[in-house]
Amino acid sequence: MIEPIIKTITVPCAPDKAFGIFTKYIGKWRPLATHSISSGNGAVATNVTIEGIVGSRICETAPDRTRLD
């Protein structure tokens, strides 16, 4: 079994603000070439979004503009 890599960062703001920034900008920091639904099909997603509420979906936009969740 391979041990998971755990990365921790402390930010100087309230948890709800940190969560909002994390979800709003996920398409800017997530490595879509290797961590997306599209990458399994040889394509690279052009964007990923999180709806930003509890129980929400993570949605990717494929190169052909198809939404995947």
ABEGO torsion letter per residue (X at the ends): XBBBBBBBBBBBBBAAAAAAAAAAAAAAABBAAABBAAAAAGBBBABBBBAGBBGBBBBBBBAAGBBBX
